[in-house]
């Protein structure tokens, strides 16, 4: 039972840390992020299992994590308020060719990140060619190209 309690605590602590670290961490994993994830995995495994490396304990921990995942998904379905807390809402980063710099800073996304997604997804080369760039809850950037392919007449937007 001690392992189950540890597993629940570690699950929510890690969830909180990843939630605070931002969506960009999930969407674009760097080598550093990967190494950090491996270290966290090893450290938490030792903290959860302690000295009990038995198959029974391992299966109990896996069942605990699966039950937590299923339980949270059910909670998300039933409660829109908790859904917003558990999962971030999409965030607009570019609107009609203009960067929304405050939102970009808050999400820790650069203009280069947006342009890379625009090139990869649609072959766009300039911010002016982007009608909308949206940072999704998954950390990916969705690009909606402007209809005129870059000839959008930009209007001043508050940042």
N, CA, C and O atoms as a DFTB+ gen file, in Angstrom:
636 C
 N C O
     1  1       0.826      -1.202       0.000
     2  2       0.000       0.000       0.000
     3  2       0.860       1.252       0.000
     4  3       0.489       2.281      -0.565
     5  1       2.018       1.145       0.645
     6  2       2.944       2.264       0.700
     7  2       3.375       2.682      -0.704
     8  3       3.511       3.875      -0.978
     9  1       3.590       1.712      -1.599
    10  2       3.998       2.008      -2.970
    11  2       2.907       2.758      -3.728
    12  3       3.204       3.653      -4.519
    13  1       1.655       2.402      -3.491
    14  2       0.542       3.071      -4.170
    15  2       0.477       4.532      -3.748
    16  3       0.298       5.408      -4.595
    17  1       0.617       4.809      -2.475
    18  2       0.582       6.191      -1.978
    19  2       1.743       6.990      -2.578
    20  3       1.561       8.124      -3.021
    21  1       2.938       6.388      -2.586
    22  2       4.090       7.059      -3.191
    23  2       3.842       7.325      -4.676
    24  3       4.169       8.398      -5.182
    25  1       3.264       6.346      -5.367
    26  2       3.003       6.494      -6.795
    27  2       2.036       7.643      -7.060
    28  3       2.244       8.428      -7.985
    29  1       0.993       7.744      -6.263
    30  2       0.013       8.829      -6.432
    31  2       0.673      10.184      -6.182
    32  3       0.466      11.126      -6.947
    33  1       1.457      10.285      -5.125
    34  2       2.132      11.549      -4.802
    35  2       3.097      11.931      -5.920
    36  3       3.091      13.073      -6.379
    37  1       3.922      10.990      -6.360
    38  2       4.892      11.271      -7.422
    39  2       4.176      11.647      -8.713
    40  3       4.614      12.556      -9.418
    41  1       3.086      10.964      -9.029
    42  2       2.317      11.266     -10.236
    43  2       1.878      12.726     -10.250
    44  3       2.095      13.428     -11.237
    45  1       1.269      13.182      -9.175
    46  2       0.760      14.548      -9.140
    47  2       1.874      15.588      -9.036
    48  3       1.741      16.681      -9.587
    49  1       2.956      15.276      -8.349
    50  2       4.085      16.215      -8.287
    51  2       4.702      16.368      -9.675
    52  3       4.960      17.486     -10.120
    53  1       4.939      15.246     -10.363
    54  2       5.501      15.325     -11.711
    55  2       4.540      16.004     -12.674
    56  3       4.967      16.784     -13.525
    57  1       3.255      15.720     -12.551
    58  2       2.264      16.384     -13.399
    59  2       2.337      17.897     -13.184
    60  3       2.324      18.666     -14.144
    61  1       2.413      18.314     -11.929
    62  2       2.490      19.744     -11.624
    63  2       3.745      20.382     -12.176
    64  3       3.695      21.485     -12.719
    65  1       4.869      19.701     -12.044
    66  2       6.129      20.246     -12.563
    67  2       6.072      20.387     -14.080
    68  3       6.480      21.414     -14.623
    69  1       5.574      19.375     -14.760
    70  2       5.483      19.433     -16.221
    71  2       4.474      20.489     -16.650
    72  3       4.693      21.181     -17.644
    73  1       3.380      20.620     -15.922
    74  2       2.362      21.638     -16.242
    75  2       2.946      23.036     -16.109
    76  3       2.680      23.902     -16.943
    77  1       3.738      23.262     -15.071
    78  2       4.353      24.569     -14.850
    79  2       5.440      24.836     -15.888
    80  3       5.648      25.981     -16.289
    81  1       6.132      23.785     -16.324
    82  2       7.225      23.977     -17.279
    83  2       6.725      24.438     -18.641
    84  3       7.510      24.953     -19.438
    85  1       5.456      24.267     -18.921
    86  2       4.879      24.805     -20.146
    87  2       4.701      23.772     -21.239
    88  3       5.286      22.689     -21.222
    89  1       3.859      24.159     -22.197
    90  2       3.534      23.264     -23.300
    91  2       4.683      23.098     -24.266
    92  3       4.810      22.049     -24.899
    93  1       5.509      24.093     -24.392
    94  2       6.612      24.001     -25.332
    95  2       7.521      22.829     -24.985
    96  3       8.060      22.173     -25.876
    97  1       7.690      22.568     -23.705
    98  2       8.512      21.442     -23.265
    99  2       7.968      20.139     -23.830
   100  3       8.746      19.257     -24.194
   101  1       6.667      20.003     -23.910
   102  2       6.075      18.772     -24.424
   103  2       6.138      18.710     -25.941
   104  3       6.324      17.636     -26.511
   105  1       5.986      19.851     -26.597
   106  2       5.913      19.865     -28.049
   107  2       7.247      19.721     -28.740
   108  3       7.323      19.099     -29.800
   109  1       8.297      20.274     -28.175
   110  2       9.601      20.264     -28.818
   111  2      10.651      19.829     -27.811
   112  3      11.225      20.659     -27.106
   113  1      10.900      18.541     -27.744
   114  2      11.852      18.033     -26.782
   115  2      13.274      18.139     -27.347
   116  3      13.571      17.614     -28.419
   117  1      14.128      18.819     -26.613
   118  2      15.532      18.933     -26.992
   119  2      16.313      17.781     -26.369
   120  3      15.756      16.993     -25.605
   121  1      17.584      17.683     -26.688
   122  2      18.439      16.653     -26.091
   123  2      18.479      16.825     -24.581
   124  3      18.426      15.846     -23.836
   125  1      18.574      18.070     -24.132
   126  2      18.600      18.349     -22.703
   127  2      17.307      17.880     -22.044
   128  3      17.343      17.267     -20.977
   129  1      16.158      18.165     -22.674
   130  2      14.865      17.741     -22.134
   131  2      14.800      16.218     -22.023
   132  3      14.280      15.685     -21.042
   133  1      15.327      15.521     -23.030
   134  2      15.303      14.067     -23.029
   135  2      16.149      13.505     -21.885
   136  3      15.717      12.601     -21.170
   137  1      17.360      14.051     -21.718
   138  2      18.236      13.605     -20.637
   139  2      17.577      13.875     -19.287
   140  3      17.598      13.026     -18.396
   141  1      16.997      15.054     -19.146
   142  2      16.315      15.415     -17.904
   143  2      15.165      14.444     -17.626
   144  3      14.975      14.020     -16.486
   145  1      14.411      14.096     -18.644
   146  2      13.307      13.153     -18.489
   147  2      13.815      11.784     -18.039
   148  3      13.196      11.138     -17.192
   149  1      14.932      11.344     -18.598
   150  2      15.506      10.062     -18.195
   151  2      15.953      10.090     -16.725
   152  3      15.729       9.135     -15.982
   153  1      16.581      11.185     -16.320
   154  2      17.028      11.316     -14.930
   155  2      15.832      11.332     -13.985
   156  3      15.841      10.674     -12.944
   157  1      14.804      12.090     -14.357
   158  2      13.599      12.153     -13.524
   159  2      12.975      10.767     -13.416
   160  3      12.556      10.358     -12.334
   161  1      12.911      10.038     -14.541
   162  2      12.326       8.693     -14.525
   163  2      13.072       7.748     -13.599
   164  3      12.461       7.015     -12.821
   165  1      14.388       7.769     -13.689
   166  2      15.185       6.906     -12.820
   167  2      15.060       7.283     -11.362
   168  3      14.944       6.416     -10.495
   169  1      15.084       8.578     -11.089
   170  2      14.995       9.047      -9.701
   171  2      13.646       8.714      -9.089
   172  3      13.576       8.247      -7.953
   173  1      12.585       8.949      -9.827
   174  2      11.259       8.681      -9.276
   175  2      11.017       7.183      -9.137
   176  3      10.311       6.753      -8.225
   177  1      11.591       6.388     -10.027
   178  2      11.423       4.940      -9.911
   179  2      12.001       4.459      -8.584
   180  3      11.375       3.668      -7.879
   181  1      13.190       4.935      -8.248
   182  2      13.794       4.515      -6.976
   183  2      12.987       5.034      -5.787
   184  3      12.844       4.341      -4.780
   185  1      12.462       6.249      -5.908
   186  2      11.680       6.810      -4.803
   187  2      10.374       6.035      -4.601
   188  3       9.939       5.830      -3.468
   189  1       9.767       5.616      -5.680
   190  2       8.482       4.913      -5.581
   191  2       8.665       3.485      -5.085
   192  3       7.965       3.046      -4.173
   193  1       9.601       2.766      -5.681
   194  2       9.730       1.348      -5.348
   195  2      10.520       1.091      -4.079
   196  3      10.358       0.048      -3.446
   197  1      11.377       2.034      -3.703
   198  2      12.213       1.795      -2.528
   199  2      13.092       0.587      -2.779
   200  3      13.843       0.562      -3.754
   201  1      13.010      -0.408      -1.923
   202  2      13.808      -1.624      -2.088
   203  2      12.983      -2.777      -2.654
   204  3      13.505      -3.879      -2.821
   205  1      11.717      -2.546      -2.949
   206  2      10.837      -3.619      -3.426
   207  2      10.847      -3.659      -4.955
   208  3      10.148      -2.884      -5.607
   209  1      11.642      -4.565      -5.520
   210  2      11.741      -4.700      -6.974
   211  2      10.953      -5.902      -7.480
   212  3      11.239      -6.424      -8.557
   213  1       9.983      -6.333      -6.723
   214  2       9.224      -7.525      -7.104
   215  2       8.290      -7.235      -8.278
   216  3       7.921      -6.088      -8.531
   217  1       7.922      -8.283      -8.977
   218  2       6.989      -8.178     -10.093
   219  2       5.625      -7.696      -9.599
   220  3       4.960      -6.905     -10.268
   221  1       5.216      -8.174      -8.432
   222  2       3.929      -7.767      -7.862
   223  2       3.893      -6.258      -7.629
   224  3       2.907      -5.599      -7.962
   225  1       4.955      -5.717      -7.065
   226  2       5.020      -4.273      -6.819
   227  2       5.024      -3.505      -8.136
   228  3       4.352      -2.480      -8.251
   229  1       5.762      -3.980      -9.123
   230  2       5.810      -3.306     -10.424
   231  2       4.428      -3.274     -11.067
   232  3       4.006      -2.242     -11.588
   233  1       3.723      -4.410     -11.030
   234  2       2.379      -4.457     -11.615
   235  2       1.406      -3.577     -10.839
   236  3       0.530      -2.947     -11.432
   237  1       1.551      -3.532      -9.536
   238  2       0.708      -2.672      -8.704
   239  2       0.923      -1.197      -9.074
   240  3      -0.036      -0.430      -9.156
   241  1       2.168      -0.811      -9.292
   242  2       2.470       0.573      -9.665
   243  2       1.930       0.915     -11.050
   244  3       1.378       1.996     -11.255
   245  1       2.087      -0.006     -12.001
   246  2       1.546       0.218     -13.343
   247  2       0.030       0.366     -13.270
   248  3      -0.541       1.258     -13.898
   249  1      -0.620      -0.504     -12.509
   250  2      -2.079      -0.419     -12.354
   251  2      -2.486       0.903     -11.710
   252  3      -3.507       1.485     -12.079
   253  1      -1.699       1.378     -10.755
   254  2      -1.990       2.667     -10.106
   255  2      -1.919       3.804     -11.109
   256  3      -2.804       4.658     -11.147
   257  1      -0.855       3.819     -11.933
   258  2      -0.708       4.895     -12.922
   259  2      -1.815       4.845     -13.983
   260  3      -2.327       5.885     -14.397
   261  1      -2.174       3.657     -14.411
   262  2      -3.252       3.520     -15.396
   263  2      -4.578       3.975     -14.782
   264  3      -5.362       4.662     -15.437
   265  1      -4.829       3.595     -13.535
   266  2      -6.071       4.013     -12.865
   267  2      -6.114       5.531     -12.705
   268  3      -7.164       6.143     -12.901
   269  1      -4.994       6.139     -12.353
   270  2      -4.948       7.606     -12.246
   271  2      -5.244       8.254     -13.590
   272  3      -5.994       9.228     -13.661
   273  1      -4.659       7.718     -14.656
   274  2      -4.880       8.275     -15.989
   275  2      -6.342       8.157     -16.401
   276  3      -6.926       9.112     -16.913
   277  1      -6.921       7.008     -16.181
   278  2      -8.336       6.802     -16.527
   279  2      -9.220       7.694     -15.658
   280  3     -10.148       8.329     -16.159
   281  1      -8.939       7.742     -14.378
   282  2      -9.732       8.580     -13.469
   283  2      -9.688      10.052     -13.852
   284  3     -10.718      10.727     -13.849
   285  1      -8.502      10.552     -14.181
   286  2      -8.394      11.958     -14.578
   287  2      -9.093      12.227     -15.907
   288  3      -9.673      13.296     -16.093
   289  1      -9.046      11.271     -16.831
   290  2      -9.749      11.477     -18.107
   291  2     -11.262      11.524     -17.897
   292  3     -11.960      12.279     -18.575
   293  1     -11.766      10.726     -16.968
   294  2     -13.209      10.767     -16.648
   295  2     -13.570      12.108     -16.003
   296  3     -14.603      12.697     -16.320
   297  1     -12.721      12.579     -15.108
   298  2     -12.952      13.879     -14.462
   299  2     -12.960      14.997     -15.509
   300  3     -13.793      15.901     -15.443
   301  1     -12.034      14.939     -16.478
   302  2     -11.978      15.949     -17.537
   303  2     -13.259      15.976     -18.357
   304  3     -13.745      17.047     -18.720
   305  1     -13.803      14.805     -18.647
   306  2     -15.030      14.723     -19.444
   307  2     -16.204      15.363     -18.702
   308  3     -17.022      16.056     -19.307
   309  1     -16.283      15.132     -17.399
   310  2     -17.431      15.581     -16.617
   311  2     -17.335      17.028     -16.136
   312  3     -18.356      17.634     -15.813
   313  1     -16.125      17.592     -16.082
   314  2     -15.979      18.930     -15.524
   315  2     -15.148      19.836     -16.430
   316  3     -13.930      19.678     -16.515
   317  1     -15.802      20.789     -17.111
   318  2     -15.060      21.729     -17.961
   319  2     -14.048      22.565     -17.168
   320  3     -12.996      22.923     -17.698
   321  1     -14.352      22.874     -15.925
   322  2     -13.439      23.670     -15.107
   323  2     -12.156      22.877     -14.844
   324  3     -11.052      23.394     -15.019
   325  1     -12.307      21.629     -14.425
   326  2     -11.134      20.796     -14.178
   327  2     -10.391      20.475     -15.472
   328  3      -9.173      20.300     -15.455
   329  1     -11.110      20.396     -16.598
   330  2     -10.464      20.153     -17.886
   331  2      -9.485      21.277     -18.198
   332  3      -8.384      21.029     -18.689
   333  1      -9.889      22.522     -17.910
   334  2      -8.992      23.661     -18.153
   335  2      -7.799      23.643     -17.211
   336  3      -6.706      24.071     -17.583
   337  1      -8.003      23.149     -15.990
   338  2      -6.890      23.077     -15.040
   339  2      -5.928      21.959     -15.433
   340  3      -4.712      22.148     -15.410
   341  1      -6.468      20.798     -15.792
   342  2      -5.637      19.646     -16.116
   343  2      -4.957      19.774     -17.476
   344  3      -3.829      19.315     -17.651
   345  1      -5.632      20.388     -18.427
   346  2      -5.089      20.564     -19.776
   347  2      -5.141      22.035     -20.144
   348  3      -6.159      22.698     -19.945
   349  1      -4.064      22.532     -20.669
   350  2      -4.022      23.932     -21.070
   351  2      -4.919      24.164     -22.286
   352  3      -5.138      23.259     -23.090
   353  1      -5.426      25.371     -22.405
   354  2      -6.230      25.744     -23.562
   355  2      -5.298      26.222     -24.673
   356  3      -4.205      26.713     -24.389
   357  1      -5.708      26.087     -25.916
   358  2      -4.890      26.610     -27.017
   359  2      -4.671      28.115     -26.845
   360  3      -5.519      28.822     -26.301
   361  1      -3.509      28.590     -27.324
   362  2      -3.154      30.001     -27.175
   363  2      -2.746      30.578     -28.535
   364  3      -1.862      30.045     -29.205
   365  1      -3.395      31.665     -28.929
   366  2      -3.081      32.342     -30.175
   367  2      -1.741      33.067     -30.022
   368  3      -1.540      33.824     -29.073
   369  1      -0.820      32.824     -30.975
   370  2       0.494      33.462     -30.942
   371  2       0.685      34.474     -32.066
   372  3       1.433      35.440     -31.917
   373  1       0.006      34.251     -33.189
   374  2       0.041      35.182     -34.324
   375  2      -1.387      35.367     -34.795
   376  3      -2.150      34.410     -34.923
   377  1      -1.728      36.615     -35.048
   378  2      -3.055      36.907     -35.583
   379  2      -2.910      37.878     -36.735
   380  3      -2.403      38.987     -36.564
   381  1      -3.361      37.458     -37.917
   382  2      -3.299      38.261     -39.140
   383  2      -1.909      38.838     -39.389
   384  3      -1.766      40.013     -39.729
   385  1      -0.892      38.002     -39.217
   386  2       0.472      38.413     -39.533
   387  2       1.189      39.179     -38.447
   388  3       2.313      39.633     -38.659
   389  1       0.577      39.335     -37.295
   390  2       1.221      40.062     -36.193
   391  2       1.506      39.142     -35.018
   392  3       0.652      38.371     -34.580
   393  1       2.733      39.246     -34.523
   394  2       3.143      38.459     -33.362
   395  2       2.482      38.999     -32.103
   396  3       2.403      40.212     -31.904
   397  1       2.020      38.116     -31.278
   398  2       1.457      38.485     -29.983
   399  2       2.558      38.223     -28.953
   400  3       2.601      37.166     -28.324
   401  1       3.434      39.195     -28.798
   402  2       4.690      38.999     -28.079
   403  2       4.512      38.651     -26.600
   404  3       5.282      37.851     -26.067
   405  1       3.542      39.215     -25.943
   406  2       3.332      38.875     -24.522
   407  2       2.979      37.407     -24.355
   408  3       3.498      36.721     -23.474
   409  1       2.102      36.948     -25.202
   410  2       1.718      35.537     -25.136
   411  2       2.899      34.638     -25.499
   412  3       3.091      33.580     -24.900
   413  1       3.676      35.064     -26.471
   414  2       4.849      34.282     -26.870
   415  2       5.846      34.183     -25.714
   416  3       6.404      33.115     -25.459
   417  1       6.067      35.297     -25.017
   418  2       6.986      35.271     -23.863
   419  2       6.456      34.348     -22.783
   420  3       7.206      33.563     -22.203
   421  1       5.150      34.443     -22.513
   422  2       4.552      33.601     -21.474
   423  2       4.664      32.115     -21.830
   424  3       4.858      31.278     -20.948
   425  1       4.542      31.792     -23.111
   426  2       4.623      30.404     -23.562
   427  2       6.063      29.979     -23.866
   428  3       6.318      28.809     -24.151
   429  1       7.004      30.930     -23.805
   430  2       8.404      30.682     -24.121
   431  2       8.570      30.148     -25.543
   432  3       9.276      29.167     -25.777
   433  1       7.902      30.816     -26.485
   434  2       7.977      30.469     -27.898
   435  2       8.585      31.660     -28.625
   436  3       8.230      32.809     -28.358
   437  1       9.503      31.381     -29.543
   438  2      10.145      32.447     -30.299
   439  2       9.542      32.555     -31.694
   440  3       8.822      31.669     -32.152
   441  1       9.854      33.659     -32.351
   442  2       9.423      33.843     -33.734
   443  2       9.992      32.733     -34.612
   444  3       9.327      32.258     -35.532
   445  1      11.216      32.327     -34.325
   446  2      11.841      31.238     -35.085
   447  2      11.069      29.929     -34.945
   448  3      10.954      29.173     -35.910
   449  1      10.535      29.651     -33.745
   450  2       9.725      28.440     -33.551
   451  2       8.485      28.478     -34.435
   452  3       8.110      27.476     -35.043
   453  1       7.860      29.642     -34.497
   454  2       6.641      29.795     -35.308
   455  2       6.967      29.663     -36.795
   456  3       6.266      28.972     -37.535
   457  1       8.033      30.331     -37.220
   458  2       8.415      30.255     -38.631
   459  2       8.835      28.836     -39.032
   460  3       8.578      28.409     -40.158
   461  1       9.470      28.115     -38.126
   462  2       9.843      26.738     -38.423
   463  2       8.595      25.890     -38.662
   464  3       8.553      25.092     -39.599
   465  1       7.586      26.063     -37.822
   466  2       6.326      25.324     -38.009
   467  2       5.649      25.745     -39.313
   468  3       5.086      24.907     -40.017
   469  1       5.701      27.025     -39.634
   470  2       5.086      27.525     -40.874
   471  2       5.781      26.945     -42.102
   472  3       5.124      26.562     -43.069
   473  1       7.099      26.881     -42.062
   474  2       7.850      26.294     -43.192
   475  2       7.564      24.807     -43.318
   476  3       7.312      24.299     -44.410
   477  1       7.608      24.115     -42.184
   478  2       7.425      22.664     -42.188
   479  2       6.018      22.262     -42.640
   480  3       5.852      21.313     -43.406
   481  1       5.024      22.984     -42.165
   482  2       3.640      22.590     -42.433
   483  2       3.078      23.134     -43.747
   484  3       2.287      22.467     -44.414
   485  1       3.502      24.373     -44.121
   486  2       2.868      25.016     -45.276
   487  2       3.845      25.652     -46.252
   488  3       3.417      26.205     -47.265
   489  1       5.133      25.591     -45.981
   490  2       6.104      26.210     -46.873
   491  2       6.098      27.728     -46.813
   492  3       6.565      28.384     -47.744
   493  1       5.573      28.296     -45.731
   494  2       5.521      29.753     -45.594
   495  2       6.866      30.269     -45.105
   496  3       7.566      29.591     -44.353
   497  1       7.218      31.465     -45.533
   498  2       8.535      32.013     -45.213
   499  2       8.498      33.231     -44.306
   500  3       9.497      33.553     -43.663
   501  1       7.352      33.918     -44.244
   502  2       7.268      35.167     -43.485
   503  2       6.059      35.149     -42.553
   504  3       5.048      34.506     -42.833
   505  1       6.185      35.858     -41.455
   506  2       5.085      35.971     -40.484
   507  2       3.843      36.557     -41.149
   508  3       2.722      36.182     -40.806
   509  1       4.031      37.464     -42.088
   510  2       2.894      38.108     -42.756
   511  2       2.031      37.109     -43.529
   512  3       0.874      37.397     -43.832
   513  1       2.582      35.949     -43.846
   514  2       1.835      34.926     -44.576
   515  2       0.973      34.068     -43.646
   516  3       0.235      33.197     -44.108
   517  1       1.066      34.313     -42.358
   518  2       0.351      33.506     -41.369
   519  2      -0.880      34.261     -40.894
   520  3      -0.769      35.372     -40.376
   521  1      -2.048      33.665     -41.067
   522  2      -3.271      34.256     -40.530
   523  2      -3.342      34.012     -39.027
   524  3      -3.572      34.939     -38.250
   525  1      -3.139      32.746     -38.620
   526  2      -3.136      32.399     -37.202
   527  2      -2.027      31.386     -36.938
   528  3      -1.795      30.479     -37.737
   529  1      -1.352      31.551     -35.820
   530  2      -0.456      30.527     -35.276
   531  2      -0.960      30.256     -33.867
   532  3      -1.083      31.173     -33.055
   533  1      -1.246      29.004     -33.585
   534  2      -1.864      28.631     -32.317
   535  2      -0.993      27.598     -31.620
   536  3      -0.641      26.572     -32.202
   537  1      -0.650      27.877     -30.374
   538  2       0.056      26.900     -29.557
   539  2      -1.007      25.994     -28.945
   540  3      -1.813      26.427     -28.121
   541  1      -0.994      24.741     -29.360
   542  2      -2.003      23.790     -28.906
   543  2      -1.668      23.275     -27.513
   544  3      -0.548      23.453     -27.036
   545  1      -2.625      22.642     -26.866
   546  2      -2.426      22.079     -25.531
   547  2      -1.341      21.006     -25.532
   548  3      -0.734      20.735     -24.496
   549  1      -1.095      20.395     -26.689
   550  2      -0.074      19.358     -26.808
   551  2       1.326      19.936     -26.915
   552  3       2.306      19.200     -26.809
   553  1       1.435      21.241     -27.123
   554  2       2.734      21.881     -27.294
   555  2       3.102      22.099     -28.753
   556  3       4.107      22.748     -29.045
   557  1       2.309      21.571     -29.665
   558  2       2.565      21.768     -31.092
   559  2       2.014      23.119     -31.527
   560  3       1.082      23.650     -30.923
   561  1       2.603      23.664     -32.579
   562  2       2.133      24.933     -33.130
   563  2       1.368      24.639     -34.402
   564  3       1.901      24.037     -35.334
   565  1       0.102      25.070     -34.438
   566  2      -0.734      24.934     -35.620
   567  2      -0.673      26.238     -36.397
   568  3      -0.777      27.317     -35.814
   569  1      -0.503      26.144     -37.712
   570  2      -0.422      27.322     -38.569
   571  2      -1.614      27.334     -39.504
   572  3      -1.907      26.338     -40.165
   573  1      -2.309      28.480     -39.559
   574  2      -3.374      28.703     -40.530
   575  2      -2.861      29.792     -41.465
   576  3      -2.744      30.948     -41.059
   577  1      -2.552      29.436     -42.723
   578  2      -2.011      30.443     -43.639
   579  2      -3.072      31.463     -44.028
   580  3      -4.268      31.170     -44.035
   581  1      -2.610      32.664     -44.351
   582  2      -3.558      33.667     -44.823
   583  2      -4.050      33.248     -46.194
   584  3      -3.329      32.586     -46.940
   585  1      -5.263      33.627     -46.527
   586  2      -5.891      33.217     -47.778
   587  2      -5.120      33.761     -48.971
   588  3      -4.987      33.084     -49.991
   589  1      -4.609      34.988     -48.845
   590  2      -3.930      35.628     -49.966
   591  2      -2.447      35.281     -50.030
   592  3      -1.730      35.838     -50.861
   593  1      -1.966      34.379     -49.178
   594  2      -0.589      33.926     -49.245
   595  2       0.443      35.000     -48.995
   596  3       1.479      35.023     -49.660
   597  1       0.194      35.872     -48.071
   598  2       1.197      36.865     -47.723
   599  2       0.813      38.273     -48.105
   600  3       1.504      39.217     -47.724
   601  1      -0.274      38.448     -48.850
   602  2      -0.652      39.802     -49.234
   603  2      -1.703      40.391     -48.302
   604  3      -2.436      41.308     -48.672
   605  1      -1.763      39.852     -47.095
   606  2      -2.688      40.374     -46.098
   607  2      -2.244      41.776     -45.721
   608  3      -1.061      42.011     -45.475
   609  1      -3.165      42.688     -45.677
   610  2      -2.841      44.043     -45.241
   611  2      -2.886      44.072     -43.726
   612  3      -3.969      44.132     -43.145
   613  1      -1.713      44.032     -43.064
   614  2      -1.711      43.976     -41.603
   615  2      -2.255      45.245     -40.979
   616  3      -2.068      46.348     -41.492
   617  1      -2.927      45.061     -39.870
   618  2      -3.445      46.191     -39.122
   619  2      -2.775      46.187     -37.760
   620  3      -2.393      45.138     -37.242
   621  1      -2.639      47.365     -37.194
   622  2      -1.973      47.487     -35.892
   623  2      -2.745      46.691     -34.851
   624  3      -3.967      46.790     -34.750
   625  1      -2.007      45.902     -34.080
   626  2      -2.603      45.113     -33.013
   627  2      -1.904      45.445     -31.714
   628  3      -0.681      45.578     -31.681
   629  1      -2.672      45.583     -30.636
   630  2      -2.017      45.783     -29.338
   631  2      -1.299      44.509     -28.931
   632  3      -1.787      43.406     -29.181
   633  1      -0.154      44.657     -28.313
   634  2       0.618      43.483     -27.915
   635  2       0.563      43.407     -26.448
   636  3       1.142      42.497     -25.855
